[in-house]
Amino acid sequence: MKKVIIKTIQVIDPHSLWDHIGKQAEMARKRAGITQVDAAIKLGATRTTITNIEAGRQETPLSRLYTLALIYGCEVKDWLP
């Protein structure tokens, strides 16, 4: 008889995930010396959008997060838990 090994997968709460990503995005923006207004202009969005992303209130498409990371001079993978 074969032994079956079942691995446990940790599930991340979506709200915690977006909160974490938002905090990382905010820190990256500040390290880059970019204001929310300037980030919004470069992204083609509103300052409120940047605020919502950083607060974890907006589930943002990966393409938009990738663009923000480019604006901030970093990589979006660094924002993941």
C-alpha positions in Angstrom: 0.0 0.0 0.0 1.3 3.5 -0.9 1.5 6.2 1.6 -0.2 9.5 0.6 1.2 12.7 2.0 -1.2 15.5 2.2 0.3 19.0 2.6 -1.6 21.7 4.4 -2.0 24.9 2.4 -2.2 28.1 4.3 -5.0 30.3 3.0 -4.6 34.0 3.2 -7.5 36.2 4.1 -8.1 38.5 1.1 -8.5 41.5 3.3 -5.2 40.8 5.0 -3.6 40.3 1.6 -4.7 43.6 0.2 -3.9 45.4 3.5 -0.3 44.0 3.3 0.1 44.9 -0.4 -1.2 48.4 0.3 1.2 49.0 3.1 4.1 47.7 1.0 3.1 50.0 -1.9 2.9 53.0 0.5 6.4 52.3 1.9 7.8 51.9 -1.7 6.2 55.2 -2.8 7.6 57.0 0.2 11.1 55.5 -0.3 10.9 56.7 -3.9 10.0 60.2 -2.7 6.8 60.3 -4.7 3.6 61.9 -3.5 0.2 60.3 -3.9 -0.8 63.0 -6.4 2.4 62.4 -8.5 1.8 58.6 -8.4 -1.8 59.1 -9.5 -0.8 61.3 -12.4 1.9 58.8 -13.6 -0.6 55.9 -13.2 -3.4 57.8 -14.9 -5.6 57.5 -11.9 -6.9 59.7 -9.1 -5.2 60.4 -5.7 -8.2 58.6 -4.1 -7.2 55.5 -6.1 -3.7 55.6 -4.6 -5.1 56.2 -1.1 -7.5 53.2 -1.5 -4.7 50.9 -2.7 -2.4 51.9 0.1 -5.3 51.4 2.7 -6.0 48.0 1.3 -9.6 49.0 0.3 -9.1 48.4 -3.4 -8.5 45.0 -5.0 -6.1 46.2 -7.8 -5.4 44.4 -11.0 -1.8 43.0 -11.2 -1.1 45.1 -14.2 -1.8 48.3 -12.2 0.3 47.1 -9.3 3.1 46.3 -11.7 2.9 49.8 -13.2 3.0 51.3 -9.7 6.1 49.3 -8.8 7.8 50.5 -12.0 6.9 54.1 -11.1 8.4 53.5 -7.6 11.5 51.8 -9.0 10.9 48.4 -7.4 9.3 45.1 -8.1 5.7 44.1 -7.2 6.9 40.7 -6.0 8.5 42.4 -3.1 5.0 43.5 -1.9 3.7 40.0 -1.5 3.7 38.3 1.9 
